[in-house]
Amino acid sequence: MVNYTTLLVETDASDRLHIRLNRPESKNSINQHMVDELHAVCTLLEHTPRVLILSGAGGVFASGADIAELRERRRDDALAGINSALFVRIARLPLPVIAAIDGWALGGGAELAYAADFRLASTTAKIGNPEAGLGIVAAAGATWRLVELVGEPMAKEILLAGRILNADEALAVRLVTEVHEPDALIDAAHALATRITAQDPTALQYTKQLIHAPREAHPVADNEAQAVLFESEQKFARMTTFLERKKR
């Protein structure tokens, strides 16, 4: 097991990895060290695909980027895309990513959650992007991922008018798909991971790639993926099991 200083490994199993953001003294704000450690997690999951569950310690998902670090960053830091490059990498992980949002998910913390494939919230969740109030833009994905997730009108409420969504509001606009009491949130994330991992992992990987493929890639990309899967042992085994069960 890898030893991290800004992350806690809560579950390290053959089918899933649960990582908890762990900088409670700063409400799990995302600093350069956490970025580096999350890149290490991505490297691990790119080589050995598993479902990733992300949560936060101390009743907070992530309060945003570390403002002390952010204040000192300059032009070249912005062009390097420190957080945006990480979140793109997380979004492209082979198997699904689940964000379990407890308490605050603001700024970069919200953008980390937007990069996940699934977002579950506790009843205490507060999600938003206050970057414009700090004199910057939400440059790590919110200006386009949030539009895709909730539509332009609501995205503008959050990005331009500073609206913070509570759990029920986030559920109403489908930014999150489930809301649970705080002490049930992680169990719910694992239950979702169990439903996901019951599927064929190769089929899941192709499906995720196709969901994120540009419109012009379809249907050729779909047909090419299906051509591979039609020859897979898992396809024959799973379909044979289905047919035999149906006979009973």
N, C-alpha and C positions, 0 to 999 in steps of 0.2 A: 504494500500500500504506500502511495506517495505521501510524503509529509508536506503539507501546505501551511502557510502562515495566515493567509486571508480567507481560506476555504476550509470547511470541514467535510470529510467524506462520511456520510451517514449510512449509505448502503453501497457496497461494492460487490455486486452479484454478476452472474454470467449473462443475465439478460438486461440489467439496468445498473445505472450509476446515479446515486443521489448525492448531489453536492449542495452544501449550505454555505451561502456567503457569510463570512464571519469577521466583520469589523464592528462589533457592537458599540465600541466607543465613538464611532462616527456614523452610527445608524447604517452600517454596511455600505457606506459610500464607496464608489468604485475608483480606486487609485491605480497608478501604473503597476504596482506589484500585483494587485488582483487581476488586472488585465493580463499580465504575463502568466499568472497561474491558470487563468481560464483558457489561455492559448495552449497551455500544457494539457489541460483536460481535453481540448479539441483534438490535439495530436493523438492522444490515447484513443479517443472514440473514432477517429478517422481510420486508425489501424485495426481496431477491434470494435466494430459497430455495436452499440447498445443504446437503449432508451436512456435519455438524460433527464433527470428531475432536478430543477433548480429551485431552491428556497432560500430564506434568509434567517439569520439568528436573531434572537431577542425581540420577536414580534414585529420585525420590519423586513421587507423584501430587500429593497435598496433605496436609500434616500436620494440617490443621484450620483453624479460624478463628484469626486473630491474637490470641493470648491477651492481649497487652499492650493492644490496643484493646478486647477483650471485657471485660476487668476494669473498664474505665472506663465501660462502657455502663450505662445506667439504664433505668427503667421505660419512658420514651417511646421509647427505642431499640428495646426489645423489641417494643413495639406497632407500630413502623414496619415490622417484618419485613424487616430489611436483607438478610439472606441468603435467607430463605424466598421473598421476592418474586422475587429473581433466579433461584432454582432452579425456581420455577413457570414463569417465562418461558422458561428453557432447555428444560424439559419440553414446552412448548407450541410450540417452534419447528416450522415447517411440515414440514421433512424430518428424518429420523432423526439422532440424536446418539449418537456412539460414545465411551465413556470407555475409554481405554487405561491401565490401572492398573499402575504400576510402583512397587514399594516401598510406603510408607505411604499409606493413604487413611483418615484418621481424622477423627472429628467432622464439621465442615463439609465437609472434603474427601470423606469417605464420602458425605455427603448430596448433594454435587455429582454424584458417580458414580451415586447412586440415581436422580437426575433424568434420566439418560441413557436412551436406548432400548436400548442394548447396552453391556455391560461385558465387556471382555477384560482378562485379568490376566497379568502376568509371574510367573515362579516365585518372585519375591521379595515378592509382594504381601502386605500385611497390612491388613485392613479391619475397622473397628470404630467404636464410638461411646462414648468415655469421658466424655461430658458430665456424667453424674450424679456422677462422682468430683470434678468441678470445681464442684459446687453448682448446676448448671443442667440443663435438659432439652435433648434433641436436637430443637430447635424449627424446624429448616429442612427438615423432611420425613421424617426417619427414623422417627418414631413411627407414621406411616401408610404411607409408601412401603415401608419395610422389611417391615412385616407383609404387604403385598400381594406382595412379591417372594419372601420366604422362609417366610412363615407365622408365626403368633403365637408358637409355642414357641421357634423359633430367634431371632425378633426379641427376645423377652424375655431370652434368653441374652446377646444383644449389648447391649441397652439397659439391662437391670436388673442383670446380673451381670458386665458389663464384658468379655465374651468378644471376643477378637480372632481373626478367621478368617484362616488362611493361604490360599494360592492353591488348594490341593487341597480344603480344606474349603469354600471359597466356590464351587468348581465342583460339589462334591457336592450343595450345596443350591440350585444353579442361580442363585446371585447373580451369578456370571460364567458366560459360555457357552464360553469358550476360555481355555486357559493356554499360554503360550509362554515360551521363554527371553527374557531381557530384550532381547537384541540383535535378536530377531525380532518383538517386540511391535508396533512401529509398522508394519512390513510387513504383519502380520496385520490390523491395523486398516484399512489401505488396501485390502487384499484384500476385506475385508467391505464397505467403502465402494463398491468396484467392483461387487460383487454387487448392492448396493442400487441404485446409480445405473444399472444395466442395466434397471431397471423404469421404467415410465412415471411421471414426477414428479408429475403431477396425481393419478394413482391412489394413489401413495404418500401424498400429503398427505391425501386423503380417508380412506384406510385408517387413518392415524395418528389422525385426528380421531375416527373411529368406535371405535377401540380404547379411547380415553379418554372416550368419551361415557357418560353414566349409563345404567344398564340400561333405564330407562323410555323412553329415546330410541329404542330399537330396537323393531321393524324399520323404523319410519318414516324415521329418519335414514339407514339403509342404502339404502332405496329411493330417497330423494331424491338421495343421492350417485350411485347407479347411473344415475339418470335423466340427470344431467349427463354422466357418462362415456359413456353409450350414444350421445350425440350428438357425442362428441369425435373429431377427426381422428386422434388417436393410436390410439384403439380400432380404427377401421377399418383403419388402416395396419398395426398390429401383428397384427391377426387375419388380414388378407390375407396378410401375410408368413408367418404360421404355416401357413395352409392351402396356400400354394404350396410351402412347404418339405415339407409332408406328402405332396404328390403326387410328389415326386422319388423 
